[in-house]
Amino acid sequence: VTERAPSITGYELIDGEEEKTITIDIENNEIVFTYKKLENLSYTVKYLEQETNIELAEEKIVENNVYQSVITEDAISIEGYDKVNPISQDLTIDVTDNEIIFYYTKRKDINYKVEYYYNGVIDEEQTEIVENQTFGDIIINYTDKVKKGYKLENNTAPITLGVDNNVIKVYYVTDENQTKELSYTVEYYKDGILVDLDTQIVTKIVQVLEPDILEVN
């Protein structure tokens, strides 16, 4: 009689003979095919953003695993993201479709700062800190804190929120178009008596930040 070795999922024949023939005797009529577990199986670990399934880190591929062996993987840390449970998973190796997926959500505890500079000098009292923002958000707007006598020169917005060092810098400079009028009166006296007709009022236009004092020559 002739027998052919069947295919068995997860195993490979190690006899080297897929077909064996024996002549029937009175006893010990036996055909044996020997197998071993597959040892060349791989599994993949993926790291995805929850809801979008965007790949956040390069997938991990591990080769040369034994059929039905149990492996354990832990979620890696990814900057700007929180791990979603379960953060550790077991996998029993099968012939195909060996995959572990870890999910992540964006951190929502990110802070950023807005600094205000007037003619290049920071005004610490004006600095704002905005808390509990989402990693990766783009910040465009900020509170305008222009002071009298100044105008906006430029700023560093927008910024994309990272894990730290999130700063918008707003620069103001002197606005020459903001002016005020200062005046003084010149009185003339002859023999100690005020001559009204000679009295003069002198005016001068200056930038509003200048002191309210005029030098008289």
MDAnalysis code that builds the backbone (N, CA, C; Angstrom):
import MDAnalysis as mda
import numpy as np

u = mda.Universe.empty(651, n_residues=217, atom_resindex=np.repeat(np.arange(217), 3), trajectory=True)
u.add_TopologyAttr("name", ["N", "CA", "C"] * 217)
u.add_TopologyAttr("resid", np.arange(1, 218))
u.add_TopologyAttr("resname", ["VAL", "THR", "GLU", "ARG", "ALA", "PRO", "SER", "ILE", "THR", "GLY", "TYR", "GLU", "LEU", "ILE", "ASP", "GLY", "GLU", "GLU", "GLU", "LYS", "THR", "ILE", "THR", "ILE", "ASP", "ILE", "GLU", "ASN", "ASN", "GLU", "ILE", "VAL", "PHE", "THR", "TYR", "LYS", "LYS", "LEU", "GLU", "ASN", "LEU", "SER", "TYR", "THR", "VAL", "LYS", "TYR", "LEU", "GLU", "GLN", "GLU", "THR", "ASN", "ILE", "GLU", "LEU", "ALA", "GLU", "GLU", "LYS", "ILE", "VAL", "GLU", "ASN", "ASN", "VAL", "TYR", "GLN", "SER", "VAL", "ILE", "THR", "GLU", "ASP", "ALA", "ILE", "SER", "ILE", "GLU", "GLY", "TYR", "ASP", "LYS", "VAL", "ASN", "PRO", "ILE", "SER", "GLN", "ASP", "LEU", "THR", "ILE", "ASP", "VAL", "THR", "ASP", "ASN", "GLU", "ILE", "ILE", "PHE", "TYR", "TYR", "THR", "LYS", "ARG", "LYS", "ASP", "ILE", "ASN", "TYR", "LYS", "VAL", "GLU", "TYR", "TYR", "TYR", "ASN", "GLY", "VAL", "ILE", "ASP", "GLU", "GLU", "GLN", "THR", "GLU", "ILE", "VAL", "GLU", "ASN", "GLN", "THR", "PHE", "GLY", "ASP", "ILE", "ILE", "ILE", "ASN", "TYR", "THR", "ASP", "LYS", "VAL", "LYS", "LYS", "GLY", "TYR", "LYS", "LEU", "GLU", "ASN", "ASN", "THR", "ALA", "PRO", "ILE", "THR", "LEU", "GLY", "VAL", "ASP", "ASN", "ASN", "VAL", "ILE", "LYS", "VAL", "TYR", "TYR", "VAL", "THR", "ASP", "GLU", "ASN", "GLN", "THR", "LYS", "GLU", "LEU", "SER", "TYR", "THR", "VAL", "GLU", "TYR", "TYR", "LYS", "ASP", "GLY", "ILE", "LEU", "VAL", "ASP", "LEU", "ASP", "THR", "GLN", "ILE", "VAL", "THR", "LYS", "ILE", "VAL", "GLN", "VAL", "LEU", "GLU", "PRO", "ASP", "ILE", "LEU", "GLU", "VAL", "ASN"])
u.atoms.positions = np.array([
    [0.841, -1.175, 0.000],
    [0.000, 0.000, 0.000],
    [0.888, 1.241, 0.000],
    [0.332, 2.335, -0.521],
    [1.061, 3.601, -0.588],
    [0.238, 4.677, 0.097],
    [0.921, 5.477, 0.931],
    [0.268, 6.582, 1.619],
    [1.028, 7.878, 1.300],
    [0.276, 8.939, 1.211],
    [0.872, 10.260, 0.948],
    [0.688, 11.136, 2.172],
    [1.724, 11.854, 2.563],
    [1.670, 12.706, 3.752],
    [0.691, 13.849, 3.535],
    [-0.246, 14.050, 4.441],
    [-1.187, 15.170, 4.290],
    [-0.526, 16.492, 4.694],
    [-1.097, 17.567, 4.217],
    [-0.649, 18.890, 4.657],
    [-1.303, 19.207, 5.993],
    [-0.512, 19.670, 6.930],
    [-1.025, 20.008, 8.263],
    [-0.678, 21.474, 8.531],
    [-1.714, 22.266, 8.799],
    [-1.515, 23.700, 9.016],
    [-0.518, 23.957, 10.143],
    [0.479, 24.763, 9.850],
    [1.450, 25.158, 10.854],
    [2.610, 24.197, 11.009],
    [2.629, 23.150, 10.219],
    [3.695, 22.156, 10.329],
    [4.319, 21.901, 8.966],
    [5.573, 21.432, 9.006],
    [6.244, 21.029, 7.770],
    [6.781, 19.607, 7.928],
    [6.703, 18.859, 6.848],
    [7.173, 17.482, 6.829],
    [8.702, 17.467, 6.840],
    [9.282, 16.689, 7.719],
    [10.745, 16.665, 7.812],
    [11.342, 15.331, 7.377],
    [10.485, 14.384, 6.949],
    [10.992, 13.084, 6.489],
    [11.741, 13.197, 5.171],
    [11.336, 14.117, 4.369],
    [11.908, 14.201, 3.027],
    [11.152, 13.346, 2.022],
    [10.218, 12.576, 2.518],
    [9.410, 11.732, 1.625],
    [7.944, 12.071, 1.824],
    [7.322, 12.559, 0.790],
    [5.905, 12.897, 0.879],
    [5.022, 11.677, 0.629],
    [5.632, 10.619, 0.128],
    [4.870, 9.405, -0.190],
    [5.681, 8.186, 0.252],
    [5.007, 7.224, 0.941],
    [5.683, 6.024, 1.425],
    [4.852, 4.786, 1.079],
    [5.564, 3.707, 0.802],
    [4.906, 2.438, 0.419],
    [5.419, 1.316, 1.318],
    [4.478, 0.482, 1.789],
    [4.869, -0.729, 2.532],
    [4.132, -1.932, 1.941],
    [4.743, -3.092, 2.166],
    [4.085, -4.351, 1.806],
    [3.467, -4.918, 3.061],
    [2.190, -5.223, 3.016],
    [1.457, -5.664, 4.192],
    [2.004, -6.985, 4.688],
    [2.338, -6.979, 5.992],
    [2.828, -8.185, 6.653],
    [1.797, -8.585, 7.697],
    [2.114, -9.578, 8.496],
    [1.164, -10.046, 9.513],
    [1.043, -9.038, 10.633],
    [2.123, -8.336, 10.936],
    [2.093, -7.332, 11.975],
    [3.072, -6.210, 11.625],
    [3.069, -5.200, 12.480],
    [3.959, -4.051, 12.309],
    [3.793, -3.354, 10.961],
    [2.566, -3.280, 10.569],
    [2.273, -2.562, 9.329],
    [2.023, -1.081, 9.679],
    [3.046, -0.295, 9.547],
    [2.966, 1.084, 9.998],
    [3.739, 2.006, 9.058],
    [3.094, 3.108, 8.762],
    [3.759, 4.165, 8.005],
    [3.773, 5.410, 8.888],
    [4.926, 5.994, 9.042],
    [5.066, 7.163, 9.901],
    [5.589, 8.354, 9.087],
    [4.875, 9.464, 9.173],
    [5.347, 10.737, 8.624],
    [5.661, 11.660, 9.806],
    [6.812, 12.276, 9.775],
    [7.243, 13.126, 10.890],
    [7.207, 14.596, 10.479],
    [6.648, 15.400, 11.378],
    [6.502, 16.845, 11.122],
    [7.143, 17.646, 12.260],
    [7.391, 18.901, 11.982],
    [7.765, 19.843, 13.029],
    [7.035, 21.159, 12.774],
    [6.915, 21.938, 13.846],
    [6.235, 23.228, 13.718],
    [7.038, 24.164, 12.818],
    [6.314, 24.983, 12.061],
    [6.981, 26.000, 11.250],
    [7.720, 26.983, 12.159],
    [8.911, 27.354, 11.737],
    [9.750, 28.242, 12.555],
    [10.106, 29.536, 11.818],
    [9.493, 29.751, 10.687],
    [9.837, 30.923, 9.870],
    [8.666, 31.894, 9.732],
    [7.836, 31.960, 10.758],
    [6.649, 32.811, 10.699],
    [6.957, 34.202, 11.263],
    [6.319, 35.202, 10.708],
    [6.557, 36.578, 11.138],
    [5.282, 37.192, 11.704],
    [5.491, 38.261, 12.486],
    [4.349, 39.044, 12.946],
    [4.692, 40.523, 12.820],
    [3.648, 41.328, 12.755],
    [3.802, 42.770, 12.553],
    [3.145, 43.536, 13.691],
    [3.812, 44.602, 14.128],
    [3.247, 45.488, 15.143],
    [3.060, 46.865, 14.498],
    [1.851, 47.417, 14.608],
    [1.552, 48.724, 14.034],
    [1.185, 49.715, 15.137],
    [1.513, 50.987, 14.878],
    [1.269, 52.059, 15.845],
    [0.439, 53.131, 15.141],
    [-0.854, 53.203, 15.466],
    [-1.780, 54.044, 14.707],
    [-2.481, 55.061, 15.591],
    [-2.812, 56.208, 14.970],
    [-3.637, 57.195, 15.657],
    [-5.078, 56.709, 15.648],
    [-5.686, 56.743, 16.811],
    [-7.076, 56.316, 16.905],
    [-7.964, 57.234, 16.065],
    [-8.970, 56.677, 15.466],
    [-9.961, 57.356, 14.627],
    [-9.458, 57.588, 13.203],
    [-8.219, 58.025, 13.030],
    [-7.729, 58.291, 11.670],
    [-6.952, 57.129, 11.076],
    [-6.423, 56.248, 11.947],
    [-5.556, 55.137, 11.512],
    [-4.281, 55.611, 10.821],
    [-3.886, 56.858, 11.073],
    [-2.620, 57.348, 10.540],
    [-1.475, 56.634, 11.253],
    [-0.483, 56.194, 10.470],
    [0.670, 55.508, 11.040],
    [1.582, 56.526, 11.711],
    [1.809, 56.370, 13.006],
    [2.595, 57.319, 13.776],
    [4.062, 56.931, 13.895],
    [4.359, 55.677, 13.708],
    [5.740, 55.197, 13.777],
    [5.870, 54.024, 12.808],
    [7.074, 53.783, 12.379],
    [7.311, 52.689, 11.429],
    [6.895, 51.359, 12.050],
    [6.164, 50.569, 11.270],
    [5.726, 49.290, 11.797],
    [6.909, 48.372, 12.075],
    [6.718, 47.502, 13.051],
    [7.762, 46.566, 13.480],
    [7.445, 45.176, 12.929],
    [8.411, 44.577, 12.249],
    [8.240, 43.224, 11.708],
    [9.266, 42.314, 12.367],
    [8.778, 41.225, 12.961],
    [9.653, 40.283, 13.655],
    [9.576, 38.943, 12.933],
    [10.718, 38.458, 12.477],
    [10.786, 37.216, 11.697],
    [11.105, 36.022, 12.596],
    [10.996, 34.829, 11.968],
    [11.472, 33.557, 12.546],
    [10.821, 33.221, 13.882],
    [9.505, 33.206, 13.870],
    [8.755, 32.794, 15.053],
    [8.158, 31.404, 14.833],
    [7.986, 30.680, 15.935],
    [7.509, 29.294, 15.883],
    [5.988, 29.263, 15.949],
    [5.398, 28.435, 15.127],
    [3.943, 28.265, 15.091],
    [3.409, 27.943, 16.484],
    [2.344, 28.646, 16.877],
    [1.627, 28.502, 18.146],
    [2.411, 29.007, 19.364],
    [3.563, 29.607, 19.116],
    [4.252, 30.223, 20.252],
    [3.523, 31.514, 20.623],
    [3.666, 31.951, 21.852],
    [2.983, 33.151, 22.339],
    [4.026, 34.245, 22.571],
    [3.797, 35.388, 21.945],
    [4.711, 36.508, 22.104],
    [3.964, 37.670, 22.770],
    [4.716, 38.564, 23.384],
    [4.144, 39.736, 24.048],
    [4.822, 40.992, 23.520],
    [4.025, 42.005, 23.197],
    [4.548, 43.287, 22.750],
    [3.952, 44.405, 23.605],
    [4.765, 45.439, 23.855],
    [4.319, 46.617, 24.594],
    [4.292, 47.826, 23.667],
    [3.319, 48.697, 23.875],
    [3.220, 49.919, 23.071],
    [4.439, 50.805, 23.335],
    [5.012, 51.340, 22.275],
    [6.153, 52.240, 22.417],
    [5.652, 53.639, 22.761],
    [6.545, 54.485, 23.250],
    [6.198, 55.879, 23.510],
    [6.385, 56.685, 22.229],
    [5.406, 57.528, 21.907],
    [5.463, 58.387, 20.720],
    [5.239, 59.821, 21.165],
    [6.165, 60.695, 20.824],
    [6.119, 62.076, 21.271],
    [4.810, 62.755, 20.865],
    [4.176, 63.379, 21.858],
    [2.953, 64.124, 21.586],
    [1.682, 63.294, 21.663],
    [1.816, 61.997, 21.976],
    [0.643, 61.124, 21.985],
    [0.550, 60.336, 23.288],
    [-0.686, 60.019, 23.678],
    [-0.951, 59.143, 24.811],
    [-1.329, 57.763, 24.297],
    [-0.884, 56.734, 25.012],
    [-1.221, 55.358, 24.650],
    [-2.665, 55.062, 25.040],
    [-3.336, 54.280, 24.199],
    [-4.706, 53.842, 24.479],
    [-4.652, 52.384, 24.920],
    [-5.347, 52.056, 26.002],
    [-5.373, 50.662, 26.467],
    [-6.016, 49.742, 25.440],
    [-5.513, 48.496, 25.317],
    [-4.416, 47.899, 26.085],
    [-3.051, 48.359, 25.560],
    [-2.129, 48.578, 26.486],
    [-0.792, 49.015, 26.083],
    [0.190, 47.849, 26.044],
    [-0.305, 46.635, 26.351],
    [0.488, 45.416, 26.206],
    [-0.431, 44.333, 25.647],
    [0.060, 43.591, 24.644],
    [-0.784, 42.573, 24.013],
    [-0.001, 41.279, 23.791],
    [-0.726, 40.153, 23.943],
    [-0.173, 38.836, 23.625],
    [-0.710, 38.384, 22.279],
    [0.100, 37.604, 21.576],
    [-0.304, 37.074, 20.270],
    [0.176, 35.646, 20.136],
    [-0.742, 34.729, 19.774],
    [-0.367, 33.353, 19.468],
    [-0.080, 33.253, 17.982],
    [1.129, 32.865, 17.651],
    [1.573, 32.880, 16.267],
    [0.792, 31.874, 15.430],
    [0.219, 32.373, 14.339],
    [-0.506, 31.537, 13.388],
    [0.276, 31.537, 12.076],
    [-0.265, 30.834, 11.091],
    [0.438, 30.752, 9.809],
    [0.412, 32.094, 9.084],
    [-0.692, 32.802, 9.177],
    [-0.829, 34.116, 8.525],
    [-1.542, 35.076, 9.465],
    [-1.596, 36.339, 9.019],
    [-2.358, 37.373, 9.728],
    [-1.922, 37.554, 11.177],
    [-0.633, 37.541, 11.397],
    [-0.113, 37.784, 12.742],
    [0.138, 39.293, 12.894],
    [-0.764, 39.958, 13.571],
    [-0.681, 41.421, 13.645],
    [-1.145, 41.913, 15.004],
    [-0.401, 42.865, 15.537],
    [-0.779, 43.570, 16.762],
    [-0.881, 45.055, 16.417],
    [-1.940, 45.703, 16.877],
    [-2.112, 47.135, 16.626],
    [-2.256, 47.857, 17.960],
    [-1.436, 48.894, 18.129],
    [-1.561, 49.773, 19.282],
    [-2.108, 51.119, 18.796],
    [-3.031, 51.691, 19.585],
    [-3.643, 52.966, 19.209],
    [-3.210, 54.074, 20.166],
    [-3.229, 55.300, 19.616],
    [-2.784, 56.472, 20.360],
    [-3.738, 57.637, 20.110],
    [-3.786, 58.553, 21.079],
    [-4.523, 59.808, 20.910],
    [-3.585, 60.978, 21.189],
    [-3.867, 62.108, 20.571],
    [-3.032, 63.290, 20.772],
    [-3.141, 63.788, 22.210],
    [-2.015, 64.230, 22.746],
    [-2.022, 64.823, 24.079],
    [-2.841, 66.115, 24.070],
    [-3.560, 66.324, 25.163],
    [-4.393, 67.521, 25.289],
    [-3.961, 68.371, 26.487],
    [-2.705, 68.213, 26.876],
    [-2.184, 68.965, 28.027],
    [-1.018, 69.863, 27.607],
    [-1.047, 70.301, 26.354],
    [0.046, 71.109, 25.821],
    [-0.173, 72.586, 26.139],
    [0.897, 73.270, 26.516],
    [0.830, 74.704, 26.817],
    [1.604, 75.507, 25.769],
    [1.195, 76.750, 25.585],
    [2.022, 77.656, 24.784],
    [2.028, 79.035, 25.431],
    [3.006, 79.840, 25.055],
    [3.219, 81.144, 25.669],
    [3.219, 82.223, 24.597],
    [2.680, 83.384, 24.960],
    [2.731, 84.551, 24.076],
    [3.552, 85.629, 24.787],
    [4.635, 86.051, 24.136],
    [5.509, 87.083, 24.688],
    [5.351, 88.376, 23.891],
    [5.409, 89.511, 24.591],
    [5.208, 90.812, 23.958],
    [6.462, 91.668, 24.143],
    [6.952, 92.189, 23.024],
    [8.170, 92.999, 23.021],
    [7.842, 94.413, 22.523],
    [8.395, 95.412, 23.217],
    [8.197, 96.809, 22.857],
    [9.566, 97.419, 22.596],
    [9.782, 97.767, 21.326],
    [11.109, 98.237, 20.887],
    [12.202, 97.257, 21.310],
    [11.905, 95.984, 21.132],
    [12.892, 94.938, 21.377],
    [13.021, 94.475, 22.802],
    [12.288, 95.071, 23.730],
    [12.386, 94.712, 25.145],
    [11.102, 93.990, 25.564],
    [11.260, 92.817, 26.143],
    [10.083, 92.057, 26.558],
    [9.438, 92.695, 27.782],
    [8.128, 92.729, 27.789],
    [7.364, 93.170, 28.955],
    [6.815, 91.903, 29.620],
    [7.498, 91.455, 30.659],
    [7.139, 90.191, 31.300],
    [5.708, 90.200, 31.835],
    [5.235, 91.363, 32.255],
    [3.885, 91.441, 32.810],
    [2.815, 91.156, 31.765],
    [3.145, 91.326, 30.509],
    [2.170, 91.098, 29.439],
    [2.138, 89.633, 28.977],
    [3.134, 88.843, 29.360],
    [3.237, 87.450, 28.887],
    [2.009, 86.646, 29.273],
    [1.494, 85.881, 28.333],
    [0.343, 85.008, 28.568],
    [0.765, 83.550, 28.416],
    [0.193, 82.667, 29.244],
    [0.391, 81.223, 29.115],
    [-0.979, 80.588, 28.908],
    [-1.116, 79.868, 27.821],
    [-2.385, 79.211, 27.490],
    [-2.190, 77.710, 27.689],
    [-3.027, 77.105, 28.509],
    [-2.850, 75.706, 28.905],
    [-3.870, 74.784, 28.239],
    [-3.567, 73.476, 28.362],
    [-4.484, 72.396, 27.965],
    [-4.920, 72.488, 26.508],
    [-3.930, 72.631, 25.640],
    [-4.174, 72.631, 24.202],
    [-3.795, 71.264, 23.621],
    [-4.184, 71.020, 22.382],
    [-3.973, 69.716, 21.748],
    [-2.699, 69.706, 20.911],
    [-1.910, 68.671, 21.103],
    [-0.671, 68.495, 20.342],
    [-0.962, 68.549, 18.834],
    [-0.133, 69.312, 18.122],
    [-0.283, 69.394, 16.676],
    [-1.217, 70.480, 16.189],
    [-1.966, 71.107, 17.109],
    [-2.853, 72.203, 16.689],
    [-2.028, 73.385, 16.176],
    [-2.608, 74.138, 15.255],
    [-1.959, 75.333, 14.712],
    [-2.588, 76.554, 15.378],
    [-1.757, 77.350, 16.025],
    [-2.234, 78.530, 16.732],
    [-1.953, 79.761, 15.876],
    [-3.002, 80.456, 15.516],
    [-2.890, 81.640, 14.655],
    [-3.110, 82.921, 15.453],
    [-4.103, 82.918, 16.316],
    [-4.535, 84.144, 16.981],
    [-3.879, 84.323, 18.348],
    [-3.804, 85.553, 18.771],
    [-3.296, 85.908, 20.088],
    [-3.941, 87.237, 20.477],
    [-3.861, 87.591, 21.747],
    [-4.415, 88.855, 22.220],
    [-3.506, 90.008, 21.804],
    [-4.098, 90.991, 21.148],
    [-3.318, 92.169, 20.747],
    [-3.138, 93.065, 21.964],
    [-1.886, 93.352, 22.307],
    [-1.600, 94.183, 23.479],
    [-0.784, 95.407, 23.080],
    [-1.196, 96.040, 21.999],
    [-0.504, 97.257, 21.574],
    [-0.735, 98.353, 22.612],
    [0.314, 99.086, 22.912],
    [0.226, 100.192, 23.856],
    [0.166, 101.511, 23.094],
    [-0.310, 102.542, 23.784],
    [-0.348, 103.869, 23.188],
    [1.066, 104.278, 22.774],
    [1.169, 104.743, 21.554],
    [2.463, 105.177, 21.046],
    [3.203, 104.114, 20.262],
    [2.639, 102.892, 20.223],
    [3.291, 101.794, 19.520],
    [2.411, 101.275, 18.394],
    [3.022, 100.509, 17.512],
    [2.302, 99.809, 16.459],
    [2.924, 98.426, 16.286],
    [2.147, 97.504, 15.707],
    [2.643, 96.147, 15.479],
    [3.698, 96.147, 14.387],
    [4.820, 95.507, 14.675],
    [5.864, 95.346, 13.664],
    [5.748, 93.981, 12.999],
    [5.794, 92.912, 13.794],
    [5.604, 91.560, 13.266],
    [5.372, 90.595, 14.427],
    [5.143, 89.333, 14.094],
    [4.969, 88.301, 15.117],
    [5.382, 86.960, 14.530],
    [5.494, 85.964, 15.377],
    [5.956, 84.638, 14.935],
    [4.809, 83.650, 14.747],
    [3.555, 84.119, 14.803],
    [2.414, 83.242, 14.528],
    [2.308, 83.027, 13.013],
    [1.761, 81.873, 12.583],
    [1.245, 80.790, 13.425],
    [2.350, 79.842, 13.889],
    [2.037, 79.081, 14.943],
    [2.935, 78.019, 15.397],
    [2.149, 76.710, 15.456],
    [2.859, 75.612, 15.255],
    [2.267, 74.285, 15.413],
    [2.717, 73.738, 16.758],
    [1.775, 73.352, 17.595],
    [2.098, 72.966, 18.962],
    [2.870, 71.653, 19.015],
    [4.062, 71.736, 19.586],
    [4.849, 70.548, 19.869],
    [4.691, 70.182, 21.335],
    [5.612, 69.375, 21.828],
    [5.536, 68.959, 23.230],
    [5.921, 70.105, 24.162],
    [6.913, 70.907, 23.768],
    [7.334, 72.025, 24.602],
    [7.913, 73.132, 23.724],
    [8.388, 74.192, 24.382],
    [8.974, 75.347, 23.680],
    [8.020, 75.954, 22.648],
    [6.757, 76.047, 23.020],
    [5.756, 76.653, 22.133],
    [5.610, 78.129, 22.495],
    [6.146, 79.009, 21.659],
    [6.150, 80.434, 21.970],
    [5.762, 81.254, 20.738],
    [4.814, 82.154, 20.921],
    [4.527, 83.188, 19.925],
    [5.137, 84.487, 20.441],
    [5.917, 85.145, 19.608],
    [6.521, 86.417, 19.987],
    [5.879, 87.527, 19.157],
    [5.420, 88.565, 19.864],
    [4.753, 89.696, 19.216],
    [5.625, 90.933, 19.430],
    [5.954, 91.614, 18.328],
    [6.864, 92.752, 18.394],
    [6.135, 94.047, 18.046],
    [6.261, 95.039, 18.939],
    [5.729, 96.379, 18.698],
    [6.893, 97.366, 18.649],
    [6.728, 98.398, 17.826],
    [7.737, 99.461, 17.732],
    [7.044, 100.813, 17.835],
    [7.830, 101.830, 18.080],
    [7.289, 103.189, 18.183],
    [6.567, 103.581, 16.895],
    [5.363, 104.112, 17.063],
    [4.570, 104.567, 15.920],
    [4.755, 106.080, 15.779],
    [5.531, 106.477, 14.792],
    [5.823, 107.898, 14.594],
    [4.591, 108.706, 14.204],
    [3.558, 108.032, 13.760],
    [2.345, 108.744, 13.349],
    [1.448, 109.112, 14.527],
    [1.756, 108.556, 15.685],
    [0.992, 108.923, 16.873],
    [1.700, 110.115, 17.533],
    [1.072, 111.260, 17.460],
    [1.717, 112.489, 17.947],
    [0.837, 113.219, 18.945],
    [1.483, 114.174, 19.596],
    [0.766, 115.074, 20.497],
    [1.349, 116.477, 20.323],
    [0.592, 117.467, 20.743],
    [1.024, 118.856, 20.592],
    [1.411, 119.437, 21.949],
    [2.633, 119.954, 22.001],
    [3.093, 120.642, 23.206],
    [3.240, 122.135, 22.896],
    [2.972, 122.949, 23.875],
    [3.085, 124.398, 23.645],
    [3.598, 125.097, 24.896],
    [4.185, 126.243, 24.674],
    [4.578, 127.102, 25.796],
    [4.381, 128.559, 25.380],
    [4.272, 129.425, 26.364],
    [4.014, 130.857, 26.143],
    [5.257, 131.672, 26.489],
    [5.596, 132.597, 25.587],
    [6.710, 133.528, 25.830],
    [6.115, 134.909, 26.116],
    [6.396, 135.431, 27.286],
    [5.891, 136.754, 27.662],
    [7.054, 137.754, 27.724],
    [6.774, 138.932, 27.289],
    [7.791, 140.010, 27.284],
    [7.372, 141.126, 28.247],
    [8.321, 141.556, 29.017],
    [8.065, 142.614, 30.005],
    [9.009, 143.791, 29.738],
    [8.458, 144.981, 29.810],
    [9.246, 146.216, 29.709],
    [9.043, 147.023, 30.984],
    [10.156, 147.312, 31.592],
    [10.092, 148.034, 32.871],
    [9.166, 147.328, 33.853],
    [9.181, 145.982, 33.762],
    [8.373, 145.197, 34.695],
    [6.928, 145.091, 34.339],
    [6.552, 145.622, 33.175],
    [5.138, 145.580, 32.781],
    [4.983, 144.653, 31.571],
    [4.049, 143.697, 31.663],
    [3.784, 142.749, 30.573],
    [3.274, 143.481, 29.351],
    [3.915, 143.159, 28.197],
    [3.467, 143.723, 26.919],
    [2.671, 142.640, 26.210],
    [1.334, 142.730, 26.289],
    [0.490, 141.672, 25.736],
    [0.707, 141.453, 24.250],
    [0.928, 142.507, 23.524],
    [1.069, 142.370, 22.062],
    [2.303, 141.569, 21.672],
    [3.275, 141.524, 22.529],
    [4.502, 140.772, 22.213],
    [4.441, 139.312, 22.661],
    [3.425, 138.968, 23.399],
    [3.304, 137.575, 23.898],
    [3.198, 136.590, 22.733],
    [3.938, 135.473, 22.827],
    [3.942, 134.446, 21.780],
    [3.603, 133.075, 22.382],
    [2.838, 132.310, 21.624],
    [2.567, 130.909, 21.995],
    [3.302, 130.020, 20.997],
    [4.214, 129.233, 21.506],
    [5.030, 128.360, 20.662],
    [4.514, 126.924, 20.785],
    [4.257, 126.273, 19.670],
    [3.762, 124.884, 19.678],
    [4.736, 123.974, 18.943],
    [4.703, 122.696, 19.346],
    [5.575, 121.695, 18.716],
    [4.858, 120.351, 18.707],
    [4.935, 119.645, 17.572],
    [4.334, 118.319, 17.443],
    [5.412, 117.282, 17.732],
    [5.142, 116.401, 18.707],
    [6.113, 115.356, 19.075],
    [5.420, 114.001, 19.125],
    [6.198, 112.942, 19.112],
    [5.659, 111.593, 19.250],
    [5.107, 111.430, 20.668],
    [4.000, 110.675, 20.799],
    [3.275, 110.649, 22.074],
    [4.095, 110.078, 23.229],
    [5.135, 109.300, 22.926],
    [5.922, 108.730, 24.008],
    [6.950, 109.705, 24.567],
    [7.166, 110.790, 23.877],
    [8.131, 111.759, 24.375],
    [7.577, 112.458, 25.611],
    [8.457, 112.895, 26.524],
    [7.987, 113.550, 27.752],
    [7.298, 114.885, 27.438],
    [6.422, 115.294, 28.350],
    [5.654, 116.534, 28.164],
    [6.479, 117.745, 28.585],
    [7.718, 117.802, 28.129],
    [8.612, 118.902, 28.479],
    [9.272, 119.398, 27.210],
    [9.268, 120.693, 27.022],
    [9.935, 121.303, 25.882],
    [11.142, 122.092, 26.357],
    [12.227, 121.945, 25.633],
    [13.393, 122.764, 25.940],
    [13.222, 124.138, 25.294],
    [13.426, 125.167, 26.082],
    [13.265, 126.531, 25.599],
    [14.626, 127.176, 25.470],
    [14.918, 127.655, 24.275],
    [16.201, 128.333, 24.057],
    [16.043, 129.834, 24.290],
])
